[in-house]
């Protein structure tokens, strides 16, 4: 008896899925070394655990026939997410531990309720498959909010710093594998979220191609220390290019002895006028600390 195309595609999906689920291991290796979770949140891993648990339930024999490959990958994924959360709970601050425990308890109660309803309230295989399948589709699509927010960040900053190419590529490969498996199995509940993931994966690679190698920007401008406007923007009257050189020239025109002379509070206005040679809106320190960031 030969190996079916469904099994081959599903096996490839399992391999790519394990790589995808294992991608946070570098992050948690750093947590183990630092013995601190830093600013990391446990919410993505709690959501991923719920997602894996629901798909694990979907692949079980009393819900879906021949769902072994679905059970395999999601069982591995659930085990990895539990290990990540265990590390997180070990090194997270007390407030984060409490929050994680609260959300985790809510997820556990929700999952238990789903299992009880499917096992005892729904008596037909197709009905169980529909109930769990719809929940899986909803949760999986909601989880794609994270890639969407990353894509928006790439467009805003015009930088792919927060969208690593290997991870984006793996998302696309995994979605292709499971989309093909869903088509071969004629499984609409697998098709919908994986087609959505396929579109997102392709969109991430397109964005990567558009913005790869470009400098990171904030709010459409190169970064400035102290949050000042670029010199070429000036004061809003169109002559900004001449403002910075003129100010620097006026500052350099003041002799060192004048800088060394103590200036009282009541004489500060006169000193400012002498430096700028005209009434100035900002004080000297504001002008003299504008520096451009080159990264």
C-alpha positions as a Markdown table, in Angstrom:
| # | Residue | x | y | z |
|---|---|---|---|---|
| 1 | Unk | 0.0 | 0.0 | 0.0 |
| 2 | Unk | 1.6 | 3.3 | -1.2 |
| 3 | Unk | 2.0 | 6.5 | 0.8 |
| 4 | Unk | -0.8 | 8.9 | -0.1 |
| 5 | Unk | -0.2 | 12.5 | -1.2 |
| 6 | Unk | -2.2 | 13.7 | 1.8 |
| 7 | Unk | 0.3 | 12.0 | 4.2 |
| 8 | Unk | 3.3 | 13.4 | 2.4 |
| 9 | Unk | 2.0 | 17.0 | 2.4 |
| 10 | Unk | 0.8 | 16.6 | 6.0 |
| 11 | Unk | 4.2 | 15.3 | 7.1 |
| 12 | Unk | 5.9 | 18.3 | 5.4 |
| 13 | Unk | 3.3 | 20.5 | 7.2 |
| 14 | Unk | 4.3 | 18.9 | 10.5 |
| 15 | Unk | 8.0 | 19.6 | 9.9 |
| 16 | Unk | 7.5 | 23.2 | 8.9 |
| 17 | Unk | 5.0 | 23.6 | 11.8 |
| 18 | Unk | 7.6 | 22.3 | 14.4 |
| 19 | Unk | 10.1 | 24.8 | 13.0 |
| 20 | Unk | 7.6 | 27.6 | 13.4 |
| 21 | Unk | 6.6 | 26.6 | 16.9 |
| 22 | Unk | 10.3 | 26.3 | 17.9 |
| 23 | Unk | 11.1 | 29.8 | 16.7 |
| 24 | Unk | 10.7 | 31.4 | 20.2 |
| 25 | Unk | 13.3 | 29.1 | 21.7 |
| 26 | Unk | 16.0 | 31.8 | 21.1 |
| 27 | Unk | 14.0 | 34.3 | 23.0 |
| 28 | Unk | 13.5 | 32.0 | 26.0 |
| 29 | Unk | 17.1 | 30.9 | 25.9 |
| 30 | Unk | 17.9 | 34.6 | 26.5 |
| 31 | Unk | 15.4 | 34.7 | 29.3 |
| 32 | Unk | 17.1 | 31.7 | 30.9 |
| 33 | Unk | 20.5 | 33.4 | 30.7 |
| 34 | Unk | 19.3 | 36.7 | 32.0 |
| 35 | Unk | 16.9 | 35.1 | 34.6 |
| 36 | Unk | 14.5 | 37.8 | 33.6 |
| 37 | Unk | 11.5 | 38.1 | 31.2 |
| 38 | Unk | 12.2 | 41.8 | 30.6 |
| 39 | Unk | 9.3 | 43.5 | 28.8 |
| 40 | Unk | 8.0 | 40.3 | 27.2 |
| 41 | Unk | 4.3 | 39.5 | 27.5 |
| 42 | Unk | 2.9 | 36.0 | 28.0 |
| 43 | Unk | -0.3 | 36.7 | 26.1 |
| 44 | Unk | 0.9 | 35.5 | 22.6 |
| 45 | Unk | 2.0 | 32.2 | 24.1 |
| 46 | Unk | -1.3 | 31.8 | 26.0 |
| 47 | Unk | -3.2 | 32.4 | 22.8 |
| 48 | Unk | -0.9 | 30.0 | 20.9 |
| 49 | Unk | -1.5 | 27.4 | 23.5 |
| 50 | Unk | -5.3 | 27.8 | 23.2 |
| 51 | Unk | -5.0 | 27.6 | 19.4 |
| 52 | Unk | -2.9 | 24.4 | 19.6 |
| 53 | Unk | -5.3 | 22.8 | 22.1 |
| 54 | Unk | -8.3 | 23.5 | 20.0 |
| 55 | Unk | -6.7 | 22.0 | 16.9 |
| 56 | Unk | -5.6 | 19.1 | 18.9 |
| 57 | Unk | -9.2 | 18.5 | 19.9 |
| 58 | Unk | -10.2 | 18.9 | 16.3 |
| 59 | Unk | -7.9 | 16.2 | 15.2 |
| 60 | Unk | -9.1 | 13.6 | 17.8 |
| 61 | Unk | -11.0 | 10.6 | 16.5 |
| 62 | Unk | -14.3 | 11.5 | 18.1 |
| 63 | Unk | -14.3 | 14.8 | 16.2 |
| 64 | Unk | -12.5 | 14.2 | 12.9 |
| 65 | Unk | -11.7 | 11.0 | 11.1 |
| 66 | Unk | -8.0 | 10.5 | 10.1 |
| 67 | Unk | -6.8 | 13.5 | 12.0 |
| 68 | Unk | -3.5 | 12.0 | 13.2 |
| 69 | Unk | -1.3 | 14.5 | 11.5 |
| 70 | Unk | -3.3 | 17.4 | 12.9 |
| 71 | Unk | -3.0 | 15.9 | 16.4 |
| 72 | Unk | 0.7 | 15.4 | 16.0 |
| 73 | Unk | 1.7 | 18.9 | 15.1 |
| 74 | Unk | -0.6 | 20.6 | 17.6 |
| 75 | Unk | 0.4 | 18.2 | 20.4 |
| 76 | Unk | 4.0 | 19.2 | 19.8 |
| 77 | Unk | 3.0 | 22.9 | 19.6 |
| 78 | Unk | 1.0 | 22.7 | 22.8 |
| 79 | Unk | 4.0 | 21.0 | 24.6 |
| 80 | Unk | 6.3 | 23.8 | 23.4 |
| 81 | Unk | 4.0 | 26.6 | 24.4 |
| 82 | Unk | 3.6 | 25.0 | 27.9 |
| 83 | Unk | 7.4 | 24.9 | 28.2 |
| 84 | Unk | 7.7 | 28.5 | 27.2 |
| 85 | Unk | 5.0 | 29.5 | 29.7 |
| 86 | Unk | 6.8 | 27.5 | 32.5 |
| 87 | Unk | 10.0 | 29.4 | 31.9 |
| 88 | Unk | 8.0 | 32.7 | 31.8 |
| 89 | Unk | 6.3 | 32.0 | 35.1 |
| 90 | Unk | 9.7 | 31.1 | 36.7 |
| 91 | Unk | 11.4 | 34.5 | 35.9 |
| 92 | Unk | 8.5 | 36.9 | 35.4 |
| 93 | Unk | 7.8 | 39.6 | 38.0 |
| 94 | Unk | 5.0 | 38.9 | 40.5 |
| 95 | Unk | 2.4 | 41.1 | 38.7 |
| 96 | Unk | 3.1 | 39.4 | 35.4 |
| 97 | Unk | 2.8 | 36.0 | 37.0 |
| 98 | Unk | -0.6 | 36.9 | 38.5 |
| 99 | Unk | -1.8 | 38.2 | 35.2 |
| 100 | Unk | -0.6 | 35.1 | 33.3 |
| 101 | Unk | -2.2 | 32.8 | 35.9 |
| 102 | Unk | -5.6 | 34.7 | 35.6 |
| 103 | Unk | -5.6 | 34.6 | 31.8 |
| 104 | Unk | -4.4 | 31.0 | 31.8 |
| 105 | Unk | -7.1 | 29.9 | 34.2 |
| 106 | Unk | -9.8 | 31.6 | 32.0 |
| 107 | Unk | -8.4 | 29.8 | 28.9 |
| 108 | Unk | -8.4 | 26.4 | 30.8 |
| 109 | Unk | -12.0 | 26.9 | 31.9 |
| 110 | Unk | -13.1 | 27.8 | 28.4 |
| 111 | Unk | -11.3 | 24.8 | 26.9 |
| 112 | Unk | -12.8 | 22.5 | 29.5 |
| 113 | Unk | -16.3 | 23.8 | 28.7 |
| 114 | Unk | -15.7 | 23.2 | 25.0 |
| 115 | Unk | -14.5 | 19.6 | 25.6 |
| 116 | Unk | -17.6 | 18.9 | 27.8 |
| 117 | Unk | -20.0 | 20.4 | 25.3 |
| 118 | Unk | -18.5 | 18.5 | 22.4 |
| 119 | Unk | -18.2 | 15.2 | 24.3 |
| 120 | Unk | -21.6 | 15.1 | 25.9 |
| 121 | Unk | -24.0 | 17.7 | 24.3 |
| 122 | Unk | -23.2 | 17.0 | 20.6 |
| 123 | Unk | -24.0 | 13.4 | 19.6 |
| 124 | Unk | -23.0 | 13.4 | 15.9 |
| 125 | Unk | -19.4 | 13.4 | 14.5 |
| 126 | Unk | -20.2 | 16.1 | 11.9 |
| 127 | Unk | -21.8 | 18.3 | 14.6 |
| 128 | Unk | -18.7 | 18.0 | 16.8 |
| 129 | Unk | -16.4 | 18.7 | 13.9 |
| 130 | Unk | -18.4 | 21.8 | 13.0 |
| 131 | Unk | -18.4 | 23.2 | 16.6 |
| 132 | Unk | -14.7 | 22.7 | 17.1 |
| 133 | Unk | -13.8 | 23.7 | 13.5 |
| 134 | Unk | -15.6 | 27.0 | 13.8 |
| 135 | Unk | -13.9 | 27.8 | 17.1 |
| 136 | Unk | -10.5 | 26.9 | 15.5 |
| 137 | Unk | -11.1 | 29.2 | 12.5 |
| 138 | Unk | -12.1 | 32.1 | 14.8 |
| 139 | Unk | -9.2 | 31.8 | 17.2 |
| 140 | Unk | -6.6 | 31.2 | 14.4 |
| 141 | Unk | -7.8 | 34.3 | 12.4 |
| 142 | Unk | -7.7 | 36.4 | 15.6 |
| 143 | Unk | -4.1 | 35.3 | 16.2 |
| 144 | Unk | -3.2 | 36.7 | 12.7 |
| 145 | Unk | -3.7 | 40.2 | 14.2 |
| 146 | Unk | -0.1 | 40.0 | 15.4 |
| 147 | Unk | 1.4 | 39.6 | 11.8 |
| 148 | Unk | -1.0 | 42.4 | 10.6 |
| 149 | Unk | 0.3 | 44.8 | 13.3 |
| 150 | Unk | 3.9 | 43.9 | 12.4 |
| 151 | Unk | 3.2 | 44.7 | 8.7 |
| 152 | Unk | 1.6 | 48.0 | 9.7 |
| 153 | Unk | 4.8 | 48.8 | 11.7 |
| 154 | Unk | 7.0 | 48.0 | 8.7 |
| 155 | Unk | 5.0 | 50.4 | 6.6 |
| 156 | Unk | 5.1 | 53.2 | 9.2 |
| 157 | Unk | 8.8 | 52.9 | 10.0 |
| 158 | Unk | 9.8 | 51.8 | 6.5 |
| 159 | Unk | 12.1 | 49.2 | 8.1 |
| 160 | Unk | 11.9 | 45.4 | 8.3 |
| 161 | Unk | 13.8 | 45.3 | 11.6 |
| 162 | Unk | 10.8 | 43.9 | 13.4 |
| 163 | Unk | 9.9 | 41.4 | 10.6 |
| 164 | Unk | 12.7 | 38.8 | 10.3 |
| 165 | Unk | 12.9 | 37.2 | 6.9 |
| 166 | Unk | 13.4 | 33.6 | 8.1 |
| 167 | Unk | 10.2 | 33.8 | 10.3 |
| 168 | Unk | 8.2 | 35.3 | 7.5 |
| 169 | Unk | 9.4 | 32.7 | 5.1 |
| 170 | Unk | 8.5 | 29.9 | 7.5 |
| 171 | Unk | 5.0 | 31.3 | 8.0 |
| 172 | Unk | 4.5 | 31.2 | 4.2 |
| 173 | Unk | 5.9 | 27.7 | 3.8 |
| 174 | Unk | 3.8 | 26.3 | 6.7 |
| 175 | Unk | 0.7 | 28.0 | 5.3 |
| 176 | Unk | 1.3 | 26.5 | 1.8 |
| 177 | Unk | 1.8 | 23.0 | 3.2 |
| 178 | Unk | -1.4 | 23.1 | 5.3 |
| 179 | Unk | -3.4 | 24.8 | 2.6 |
| 180 | Unk | -2.5 | 22.0 | 0.2 |
| 181 | Unk | -3.3 | 19.4 | 2.9 |
| 182 | Unk | -6.7 | 21.1 | 3.4 |
| 183 | Unk | -7.5 | 21.0 | -0.3 |
| 184 | Unk | -6.6 | 17.3 | -0.6 |
| 185 | Unk | -8.7 | 16.5 | 2.5 |
| 186 | Unk | -11.6 | 18.8 | 1.3 |
| 187 | Unk | -11.5 | 20.3 | 4.8 |
| 188 | Unk | -13.1 | 23.8 | 4.8 |
| 189 | Unk | -12.1 | 24.5 | 8.5 |
| 190 | Unk | -8.4 | 23.9 | 7.6 |
| 191 | Unk | -8.7 | 25.9 | 4.3 |
| 192 | Unk | -10.0 | 29.2 | 5.7 |
| 193 | Unk | -7.3 | 30.1 | 8.2 |
| 194 | Unk | -4.4 | 28.6 | 6.2 |
| 195 | Unk | -5.5 | 30.5 | 3.0 |
| 196 | Unk | -5.6 | 33.6 | 5.2 |
| 197 | Unk | -2.1 | 32.8 | 6.5 |
| 198 | Unk | -0.9 | 32.2 | 2.9 |
| 199 | Unk | -2.0 | 35.7 | 1.9 |
| 200 | Unk | -0.4 | 37.2 | 5.0 |
| 201 | Unk | 2.9 | 35.3 | 4.3 |
| 202 | Unk | 3.0 | 36.5 | 0.7 |
| 203 | Unk | 2.2 | 40.1 | 1.9 |
| 204 | Unk | 5.1 | 40.0 | 4.4 |
| 205 | Unk | 7.6 | 38.9 | 1.7 |
| 206 | Unk | 6.4 | 41.7 | -0.6 |
| 207 | Unk | 6.9 | 44.2 | 2.2 |
| 208 | Unk | 10.3 | 42.8 | 2.9 |
| 209 | Unk | 11.3 | 43.2 | -0.7 |
| 210 | Unk | 10.0 | 46.8 | -0.7 |
| 211 | Unk | 11.6 | 48.0 | 2.5 |
| 212 | Unk | 14.7 | 45.8 | 2.8 |
| 213 | Unk | 17.9 | 47.8 | 3.2 |
| 214 | Unk | 16.1 | 51.1 | 3.9 |
| 215 | Unk | 16.9 | 53.2 | 6.9 |
| 216 | Unk | 14.6 | 53.0 | 9.8 |
| 217 | Unk | 12.5 | 56.2 | 10.2 |
| 218 | Unk | 10.1 | 57.5 | 12.8 |
| 219 | Unk | 7.1 | 59.6 | 11.8 |
| 220 | Unk | 8.4 | 59.9 | 8.3 |
| 221 | Unk | 11.8 | 61.5 | 9.3 |
| 222 | Unk | 15.2 | 60.3 | 10.4 |
| 223 | Unk | 15.5 | 60.0 | 14.1 |
| 224 | Unk | 16.6 | 63.0 | 16.2 |
| 225 | Unk | 18.0 | 62.9 | 19.7 |
| 226 | Unk | 15.6 | 65.0 | 22.0 |
| 227 | Unk | 12.7 | 64.7 | 19.5 |
| 228 | Unk | 13.6 | 67.9 | 17.6 |
| 229 | Unk | 12.4 | 68.7 | 14.1 |
| 230 | Unk | 15.0 | 68.3 | 11.2 |
| 231 | Unk | 16.7 | 71.5 | 10.3 |
| 232 | Unk | 15.3 | 71.4 | 6.8 |
| 233 | Unk | 11.8 | 71.8 | 8.3 |
| 234 | Unk | 12.8 | 75.1 | 9.9 |
| 235 | Unk | 10.1 | 77.1 | 11.6 |
| 236 | Unk | 7.3 | 76.5 | 9.2 |
| 237 | Unk | 7.9 | 79.5 | 7.0 |
| 238 | Unk | 9.9 | 77.7 | 4.3 |
| 239 | Unk | 13.3 | 79.0 | 5.1 |
| 240 | Unk | 14.5 | 76.2 | 7.4 |
| 241 | Unk | 17.6 | 75.5 | 5.4 |
| 242 | Unk | 19.0 | 78.8 | 6.4 |
| 243 | Unk | 18.0 | 78.7 | 10.1 |
| 244 | Unk | 20.6 | 76.2 | 11.5 |
| 245 | Unk | 23.7 | 77.6 | 9.7 |
| 246 | Unk | 22.7 | 81.1 | 10.7 |
| 247 | Unk | 22.2 | 80.2 | 14.3 |
| 248 | Unk | 25.5 | 78.3 | 14.4 |
| 249 | Unk | 27.3 | 81.2 | 12.9 |
| 250 | Unk | 25.8 | 83.6 | 15.5 |
| 251 | Unk | 26.9 | 81.2 | 18.3 |
| 252 | Unk | 30.4 | 80.9 | 17.0 |
| 253 | Unk | 30.6 | 84.7 | 16.7 |
| 254 | Unk | 30.4 | 85.1 | 20.5 |
| 255 | Unk | 33.8 | 85.2 | 22.1 |
| 256 | Unk | 34.9 | 82.6 | 24.7 |
| 257 | Unk | 35.2 | 85.3 | 27.3 |
| 258 | Unk | 31.6 | 86.2 | 26.9 |
| 259 | Unk | 30.6 | 82.5 | 27.5 |
| 260 | Unk | 32.7 | 82.4 | 30.6 |
| 261 | Unk | 31.2 | 85.6 | 32.1 |
| 262 | Unk | 28.4 | 84.7 | 34.6 |
| 263 | Unk | 25.0 | 85.7 | 33.5 |
| 264 | Unk | 22.3 | 86.5 | 36.0 |
| 265 | Unk | 18.7 | 85.6 | 35.6 |
| 266 | Unk | 17.6 | 89.2 | 34.8 |
| 267 | Unk | 20.4 | 89.5 | 32.2 |
| 268 | Unk | 19.5 | 86.2 | 30.4 |
| 269 | Unk | 17.2 | 88.0 | 27.9 |
| 270 | Unk | 19.9 | 90.3 | 26.9 |
| 271 | Unk | 22.4 | 87.4 | 26.5 |
| 272 | Unk | 20.0 | 85.5 | 24.3 |
| 273 | Unk | 19.5 | 88.5 | 22.1 |
| 274 | Unk | 23.2 | 89.0 | 21.7 |
| 275 | Unk | 23.7 | 85.3 | 20.7 |
| 276 | Unk | 20.9 | 85.3 | 18.2 |
| 277 | Unk | 21.2 | 89.0 | 17.1 |
| 278 | Unk | 17.4 | 89.0 | 17.1 |
| 279 | Unk | 14.7 | 88.0 | 19.5 |
| 280 | Unk | 14.7 | 84.1 | 19.5 |
| 281 | Unk | 11.8 | 81.8 | 20.2 |
| 282 | Unk | 14.0 | 79.0 | 21.8 |
| 283 | Unk | 16.9 | 79.3 | 24.2 |
| 284 | Unk | 20.5 | 78.5 | 23.3 |
| 285 | Unk | 20.6 | 74.9 | 24.7 |
| 286 | Unk | 17.7 | 73.9 | 22.4 |
| 287 | Unk | 19.5 | 74.9 | 19.3 |
| 288 | Unk | 22.9 | 73.6 | 20.3 |
| 289 | Unk | 21.7 | 70.0 | 21.0 |
| 290 | Unk | 20.1 | 69.1 | 17.7 |
| 291 | Unk | 21.9 | 66.1 | 16.3 |
| 292 | Unk | 20.9 | 63.6 | 13.6 |
| 293 | Unk | 20.9 | 59.9 | 14.1 |
| 294 | Unk | 22.6 | 58.0 | 11.3 |
| 295 | Unk | 21.1 | 54.6 | 12.0 |
